[in-house]
Amino acid sequence: MKILVTGANGFIGRDLCAFLRENGYSVRAAVRNNVRDVSGTDEYIQVGDIDELTDWQQALVGVDTVIHLAARVHIMDETVIDPIESFRKVNVFGTERLAQMAAKAGVKRFIFVSSVKVNGEGCRDCFVASRLAMTEGAYTEKDIPAPQDAYGISKREAEDRLAGIAVETGLQVVILRLPLVYGPGVKANFKSLLKIAGSGIPLPFKNISNRRSFLYLGNLVDAIVACINHPRAAGETFLVSDGEDVSTPDLINLIARAMGKKAILFSLHPGILKALCRVVGKSEEFEKFTGSLFVDSSKIRKLLGWKPPFTLEEGIRETVKGVEIASALRASQ
């Protein structure tokens, strides 16, 4: 089976391509620029910028399944007046173009990697104060979508366009909505958390009783393979996670333990912590560290019989190991 992977040289794409090839698939990597460091693939093809005009014809020749990872996630240019249009150019119009050409080329299945941001930004019951009430706020596939930012809105609109194409052409669309994905090479907020968890600096998160879902990279690529093969995946939307939701202090303790260290946590009233974060311009980071966002991933387990091959603790351990190896390589250069 020949698989086309877009965004193949990204954080998820590299591991996915290698995993697919190891499991007997023929992997064609679609990349924006003429890069030659896409390991774990049989071939790669340069497609340029992704938008409503991208020519995917050569990339789609002989392809059975498309896994669409490529997306605009951030806009770094602060001068952009209307960010939603920049997100739509890639995430909506670019996705629609690829799906239309895939259907025309005879591709059978189209797996679209979306985001839990389509559901919303926090648990359905907002901030949950006690562990007893936490089971009531999980996002599910049945929820009415309520994206809050331009990225989430663009992903939701892309899902809608794909649904229309599926009806018109018979293309088997599978949508995966993901929480934060972590693993070796992770960047942004999770990378920052890795740094502070192992720093030995006292952290004011001891009394934070939130709950967040995460997804280890190894579990994600395994779930994607399940969606390639299983006949019941066609036409479905799945929320995917490790299935072990965790609070911020518990996550910090897990990371520190994987590093062979002990986290130092102390209590600070959330109101004071929030005010301090606002003063230093870190209000958004505060919400991500202390707020709740968790999903019910039981649908993919029941419908496809999928089970995460890695526990949360194993995923954290592999992530830390990857960071340590990368640090050692940099030090030796």
C-alpha positions as CSV (number, residue, x, y, z in Angstrom):
1,M,0.0,0.0,0.0
2,K,1.4,3.4,-0.9
3,I,0.9,6.2,1.6
4,L,1.3,9.9,0.9
5,V,2.3,11.9,4.1
6,T,2.1,15.7,4.0
7,G,4.2,17.6,6.5
8,A,6.5,14.6,6.5
9,N,9.5,16.5,7.8
10,G,7.7,17.9,10.9
11,F,7.6,16.7,14.5
12,I,4.9,14.1,13.9
13,G,5.7,13.4,10.2
14,R,9.3,12.1,10.8
15,D,8.2,9.4,13.3
16,L,5.1,8.5,11.3
17,C,7.0,8.0,8.0
18,A,9.6,5.8,9.7
19,F,7.0,3.8,11.6
20,L,5.0,3.2,8.4
21,R,8.0,2.1,6.4
22,E,9.1,-0.3,9.2
23,N,5.6,-1.8,9.0
24,G,5.8,-2.6,5.3
25,Y,4.1,0.5,3.7
26,S,5.5,2.3,0.8
27,V,5.9,5.9,2.0
28,R,5.9,9.0,-0.2
29,A,6.7,12.2,1.7
30,A,5.3,15.5,0.6
31,V,7.4,18.4,1.7
32,R,7.2,22.2,1.1
33,N,10.8,22.8,0.2
34,N,13.5,20.7,-1.5
35,V,14.8,19.0,1.7
36,R,16.8,15.8,1.7
37,D,16.6,14.9,5.4
38,V,13.3,13.0,5.4
39,S,14.4,9.7,6.8
40,G,12.3,6.6,6.9
41,T,10.6,7.3,3.5
42,D,10.8,5.6,0.1
43,E,10.6,8.8,-1.8
44,Y,9.8,12.4,-1.3
45,I,8.3,15.1,-3.5
46,Q,8.4,18.9,-3.3
47,V,5.0,20.5,-3.5
48,G,5.7,24.1,-2.5
49,D,3.3,26.2,-0.6
50,I,0.0,24.6,0.4
51,D,-3.1,26.5,-0.7
52,E,-6.0,26.4,-3.1
53,L,-3.6,26.2,-6.1
54,T,-1.2,23.5,-5.0
55,D,-0.6,20.9,-7.8
56,W,-0.8,17.5,-6.1
57,Q,-1.1,15.5,-9.3
58,Q,2.4,13.9,-9.3
59,A,2.4,13.3,-5.5
60,L,-0.9,11.4,-5.7
61,V,0.1,8.9,-8.5
62,G,-0.6,5.4,-7.3
63,V,-1.5,6.5,-3.7
64,D,-4.0,4.5,-1.7
65,T,-4.2,6.6,1.4
66,V,-3.3,10.2,2.2
67,I,-2.3,11.3,5.7
68,H,-2.6,15.1,5.9
69,L,-0.4,16.5,8.7
70,A,0.7,19.7,7.1
71,A,-1.0,22.8,8.6
72,R,-0.4,26.3,9.6
73,V,-0.3,26.3,13.4
74,H,1.1,29.8,14.2
75,I,1.4,33.2,12.6
76,M,4.7,34.7,13.7
77,D,4.2,38.0,11.8
78,E,2.5,40.4,14.2
79,T,1.7,42.8,11.4
80,V,-0.9,40.4,9.9
81,I,-4.2,42.2,10.3
82,D,-6.6,39.2,9.7
83,P,-5.0,36.0,10.9
84,I,-8.0,33.8,10.1
85,E,-7.5,34.3,6.4
86,S,-3.8,33.1,6.7
87,F,-5.0,30.0,8.5
88,R,-7.7,29.4,6.0
89,K,-5.4,29.6,3.1
90,V,-3.4,26.5,4.2
91,N,-5.8,24.6,6.6
92,V,-9.1,25.0,4.8
93,F,-8.5,25.8,1.1
94,G,-5.2,23.8,1.0
95,T,-6.9,20.8,2.6
96,E,-9.9,21.0,0.3
97,R,-7.7,21.2,-2.8
98,L,-5.7,18.1,-1.7
99,A,-8.8,16.1,-0.9
100,Q,-10.5,17.0,-4.3
101,M,-7.4,16.0,-6.2
102,A,-7.0,12.8,-4.1
103,A,-10.5,11.7,-4.9
104,K,-10.0,12.4,-8.6
105,A,-6.7,10.4,-8.5
106,G,-8.5,7.4,-7.1
107,V,-7.2,7.6,-3.5
108,K,-9.4,5.5,-1.2
109,R,-8.9,7.0,2.2
110,F,-8.0,10.5,3.5
111,I,-6.8,10.8,7.1
112,F,-7.0,14.4,8.4
113,V,-5.1,15.3,11.5
114,S,-7.2,17.9,13.2
115,S,-7.2,19.3,16.8
116,V,-9.2,19.2,20.0
117,K,-9.4,23.0,19.5
118,V,-12.3,22.2,17.2
119,N,-14.2,21.2,20.4
120,G,-13.1,24.2,22.4
121,E,-10.3,25.6,24.6
122,G,-11.2,24.0,28.0
123,C,-13.3,21.3,29.5
124,R,-17.0,21.6,29.0
125,D,-17.6,22.5,32.6
126,C,-14.7,25.1,32.5
127,F,-12.5,25.0,35.5
128,V,-13.0,21.9,37.6
129,A,-12.1,22.3,41.3
130,S,-12.3,18.7,42.5
131,R,-11.3,15.4,41.1
132,L,-14.7,14.0,41.8
133,A,-16.4,16.3,39.3
134,M,-13.8,15.9,36.6
135,T,-15.5,13.0,34.8
136,E,-18.3,15.3,33.6
137,G,-16.2,17.7,31.6
138,A,-14.6,15.5,28.9
139,Y,-14.9,16.5,25.3
140,T,-16.5,13.8,23.0
141,E,-17.1,13.5,19.3
142,K,-20.8,14.2,19.8
143,D,-20.2,17.7,21.2
144,I,-21.2,20.7,19.2
145,P,-17.9,22.2,18.0
146,A,-17.0,25.5,19.6
147,P,-13.5,26.6,18.4
148,Q,-12.3,29.8,20.0
149,D,-9.2,30.8,18.0
150,A,-8.4,31.2,14.3
151,Y,-6.5,27.9,14.2
152,G,-9.4,25.9,15.7
153,I,-11.9,27.7,13.4
154,S,-9.8,26.8,10.4
155,K,-9.6,23.2,11.4
156,R,-13.4,23.0,11.9
157,E,-14.0,24.5,8.5
158,A,-11.6,22.0,6.9
159,E,-13.5,19.2,8.5
160,D,-16.7,20.5,7.0
161,R,-15.2,20.8,3.6
162,L,-13.9,17.2,3.8
163,A,-17.4,16.0,4.8
164,G,-18.8,17.5,1.7
165,I,-16.1,16.0,-0.5
166,A,-16.7,12.6,1.0
167,V,-20.4,12.8,0.2
168,E,-19.8,14.0,-3.4
169,T,-17.0,11.6,-4.3
170,G,-17.0,8.6,-1.9
171,L,-13.6,9.4,-0.5
172,Q,-13.3,7.7,2.8
173,V,-12.4,10.6,5.2
174,V,-11.1,9.9,8.8
175,I,-10.7,12.8,11.2
176,L,-8.4,12.6,14.2
177,R,-8.8,15.4,16.8
178,L,-5.7,15.6,18.9
179,P,-4.8,17.1,22.3
180,L,-1.2,18.2,22.9
181,V,1.2,15.7,21.3
182,Y,4.5,15.1,23.0
183,G,7.5,12.9,22.4
184,P,11.3,13.2,21.5
185,G,11.7,16.5,19.7
186,V,8.6,18.2,21.1
187,K,8.7,22.0,21.2
188,A,6.7,24.9,22.5
189,N,5.0,24.7,25.9
190,F,5.8,21.0,26.6
191,K,9.5,21.7,25.9
192,S,9.3,24.5,28.4
193,L,7.7,22.2,30.9
194,L,10.5,19.7,30.5
195,K,13.0,22.4,31.3
196,I,11.4,23.7,34.4
197,A,10.4,20.3,35.8
198,G,14.0,19.2,35.8
199,S,15.5,22.5,36.9
200,G,15.3,22.0,40.6
201,I,13.6,25.4,41.0
202,P,10.7,25.5,43.4
203,L,7.4,25.7,41.4
204,P,4.1,27.2,42.7
205,F,1.8,24.5,41.3
206,K,1.2,22.2,44.2
207,N,-2.5,22.9,44.7
208,I,-3.5,23.0,41.1
209,S,-6.1,20.3,40.7
210,N,-6.7,20.5,36.9
211,R,-6.9,17.7,34.4
212,R,-5.4,17.6,31.0
213,S,-5.2,15.0,28.2
214,F,-2.0,14.4,26.3
215,L,-1.0,12.1,23.4
216,Y,2.4,10.4,23.1
217,L,3.8,10.4,19.6
218,G,4.2,6.6,19.6
219,N,0.5,6.2,20.5
220,L,-0.5,8.7,17.7
221,V,1.4,6.9,14.9
222,D,-0.1,3.6,16.1
223,A,-3.6,5.1,16.0
224,I,-3.0,6.4,12.5
225,V,-2.1,3.0,11.3
226,A,-5.3,1.6,12.8
227,C,-7.2,4.2,10.8
228,I,-5.4,3.2,7.6
229,N,-6.4,-0.4,7.9
230,H,-9.7,-0.7,9.8
231,P,-12.8,-0.7,7.5
232,R,-14.9,0.9,10.3
233,A,-12.8,4.0,10.5
234,A,-14.2,5.3,7.2
235,G,-16.3,8.4,7.7
236,E,-15.5,8.7,11.4
237,T,-14.2,11.4,13.7
238,F,-12.0,10.3,16.7
239,L,-10.7,12.1,19.7
240,V,-7.4,10.4,20.6
241,S,-5.3,10.5,23.8
242,D,-3.1,8.4,26.0
243,G,-6.2,7.7,28.2
244,E,-4.5,8.8,31.4
245,D,-5.4,12.4,32.1
246,V,-3.2,14.1,34.6
247,S,-2.9,17.3,36.6
248,T,-0.1,19.8,36.2
249,P,1.7,18.9,39.5
250,D,1.4,15.2,38.7
251,L,2.8,15.7,35.2
252,I,5.8,17.7,36.6
253,N,6.4,14.9,39.1
254,L,6.4,12.3,36.3
255,I,8.8,14.3,34.2
256,A,11.2,14.9,37.1
257,R,11.1,11.2,38.1
258,A,12.0,10.2,34.5
259,M,15.0,12.5,34.8
260,G,16.0,10.9,38.1
261,K,15.2,14.0,40.0
262,K,12.6,15.2,42.5
263,A,10.3,18.1,41.7
264,I,10.0,20.8,44.4
265,L,6.4,22.1,44.5
266,F,4.8,24.6,46.8
267,S,1.3,26.1,47.1
268,L,0.4,29.6,45.9
269,H,-3.2,30.8,45.6
270,P,-4.3,30.5,41.9
271,G,-5.4,34.2,42.0
272,I,-2.0,35.4,43.0
273,L,-0.3,33.1,40.5
274,K,-2.6,34.3,37.7
275,A,-1.9,38.0,38.7
276,L,1.9,37.4,38.6
277,C,1.6,35.7,35.2
278,R,-0.4,38.6,33.9
279,V,2.2,41.1,35.1
280,V,5.0,39.3,33.1
281,G,2.8,38.8,30.1
282,K,2.3,35.0,30.5
283,S,-1.5,34.9,31.0
284,E,-1.9,32.4,28.1
285,E,0.7,30.1,29.5
286,F,-1.0,30.3,32.9
287,E,-4.3,29.0,31.5
288,K,-2.5,26.1,29.7
289,F,-0.6,25.2,32.9
290,T,-3.6,25.4,35.3
291,G,-6.7,25.0,33.2
292,S,-8.4,21.7,32.4
293,L,-8.8,20.2,28.9
294,F,-9.5,16.5,28.7
295,V,-11.1,14.2,26.2
296,D,-13.1,10.9,26.1
297,S,-11.1,8.7,23.7
298,S,-13.3,5.6,24.2
299,K,-14.8,5.8,20.7
300,I,-11.7,4.8,18.8
301,R,-11.0,2.1,21.4
302,K,-14.4,0.5,21.1
303,L,-15.0,1.0,17.3
304,L,-11.5,0.0,16.1
305,G,-10.3,-2.1,19.1
306,W,-7.4,0.3,19.4
307,K,-5.3,0.4,22.6
308,P,-2.4,2.8,23.2
309,P,0.8,0.7,23.1
310,F,2.5,3.2,25.5
311,T,1.4,4.4,29.0
312,L,1.7,8.0,29.9
313,E,4.7,7.2,32.1
314,E,6.4,5.3,29.3
315,G,5.8,8.2,26.9
316,I,7.2,10.7,29.3
317,R,10.3,8.5,29.9
318,E,10.9,8.1,26.1
319,T,10.5,11.9,25.7
320,V,13.0,12.7,28.4
321,K,15.4,10.1,26.9
322,G,15.1,11.8,23.5
323,V,15.9,15.2,25.1
324,E,18.9,13.8,26.9
325,I,20.3,12.1,23.7
326,A,19.8,15.4,21.7
327,S,21.6,17.3,24.4
328,A,24.5,14.8,24.4
329,L,24.8,15.1,20.6
330,R,24.9,18.9,20.7
331,A,27.5,18.8,23.4
332,S,29.7,16.4,21.3
333,Q,29.7,18.6,18.2
